[in-house]
């Protein structure tokens, strides 16, 4: 296949344009890949932070529930102690020996 001079005048500039376009496409794909990687890293970091925050919240809630149960236990003990200390109006005061 032989090319005429007129055809070469058109074909050579188009070859340069095609080369530029393919280079731009390669660069664009590399840029897209870098952006996707950066977005993934940001998402991973956010996920790590949310896990840490939720663990802190759980730890705080657990600590609060421990304090609450301790307070409830103290209240129960006080009530039991008060019940033991109160004297019944007639139980244990009179012994019936008749009969």
KALIN-V631592 format. One record per backbone hydrogen bond with DSSP energy under -1.0 kcal/mol. NH is the residue of the N-H (numbers start at 1). CO is the residue of the C=O. E is the energy in kcal/mol with one decimal. If there is no record, write none. Layout:
{{NH,CO,E} {NH,CO,E}}
//
This chain:
{{8,4,-2.0} {9,5,-1.8} {11,7,-2.8} {12,8,-2.2} {14,10,-1.3} {15,11,-1.8} {16,12,-1.8} {17,13,-2.3} {18,14,-2.6} {19,15,-2.2} {20,16,-2.5} {21,17,-2.6} {22,18,-2.4} {23,19,-2.2} {24,20,-2.5} {25,21,-2.2} {26,22,-2.1} {27,23,-2.4} {28,24,-2.7} {29,25,-2.3} {30,26,-2.0} {31,27,-2.5} {32,28,-2.8} {33,29,-2.2} {34,30,-2.2} {35,31,-2.5} {36,32,-2.5} {37,33,-2.2} {38,34,-2.3} {39,35,-2.5} {40,36,-2.2} {41,37,-2.3} {42,38,-2.3} {43,39,-2.3} {44,40,-2.5} {45,41,-2.4} {46,42,-2.4} {47,43,-2.5} {48,44,-2.3} {49,45,-2.3} {50,46,-2.5} {51,47,-1.9} {52,48,-2.1} {53,49,-2.8} {54,50,-2.7} {55,51,-2.4} {56,52,-2.2} {57,53,-2.4} {58,54,-2.6} {59,55,-2.5} {60,56,-2.6} {61,57,-2.7} {62,58,-2.9} {63,59,-2.5} {64,60,-2.5} {65,61,-2.5} {66,62,-2.1} {67,63,-2.2} {68,64,-2.2} {69,65,-2.5} {70,66,-2.4} {71,67,-2.3} {72,68,-2.4} {73,69,-2.5} {74,70,-2.3} {75,71,-2.3} {76,72,-2.4} {77,73,-2.5} {78,74,-2.3} {79,75,-2.4} {80,76,-2.9} {81,77,-2.6} {82,78,-2.6} {83,79,-2.6} {84,80,-2.0} {85,81,-2.0} {86,82,-2.1} {93,90,-1.0}}
//
